[in-house]
Amino acid sequence: MGVANPDFVKKLEKLGFPSVTICFNCGNCSAICPLFNGLPGKIIRYIQLGMEDRILANPKELWLCLHCGLCTETCPRKVDPGEVIHGLKQYVISRWRGEI
């Protein structure tokens, strides 16, 4: 179990991330993902719940994303899950460098 940070979504939005609060977790992005592990939907849900520690506990998982765009094409709310994951990669690197 992790510690929820309710300001995590706001912090990411200030950094220019697409808004994930409009995602209603339909599962389309996870169903179409060639990785078969539900990566886009899981990551977006972690952000919505403020589970920053869950994302940072296993950051290598983010680099599994092929950034193929299939998740974005199937998203009915136009959340752009691929860009969210791409942005999280930058966030993790910035945290590792001590910039954030």
Long-range contacts (C-beta under 8 A, 24 or more apart in sequence): 2-51, 2-53, 2-54, 2-57, 3-53, 4-49, 4-50, 4-51, 5-50, 5-51, 5-52, 5-53, 6-50, 7-50, 8-47, 8-50, 8-51, 8-52, 9-47, 9-48, 9-50, 12-47, 12-87, 12-88, 12-91, 15-87, 15-91, 16-87, 17-83, 17-84, 17-87, 17-88, 18-79, 18-80, 18-83, 18-84, 18-87, 19-79, 20-44, 20-47, 20-48, 20-79, 20-84, 21-48, 22-77, 22-79, 23-48, 23-75, 23-77, 23-79, 23-81, 24-77, 26-76, 28-71, 28-74, 28-75, 28-76, 29-71, 29-72, 29-74, 29-75, 29-79, 29-81, 30-71, 31-74, 32-70, 32-71, 32-73, 32-74, 33-70, 33-71, 34-66, 34-68, 34-70, 35-64, 35-65, 35-66, 37-64, 39-64, 39-65, 39-85, 40-65, 40-71, 40-81, 40-82, 40-84, 40-85, 41-81, 43-81, 43-84, 43-85, 43-88, 44-79, 44-81, 44-84, 47-84, 55-88, 55-92, 56-92, 56-95, 59-92, 62-88, 62-89, 62-92, 63-89, 65-89
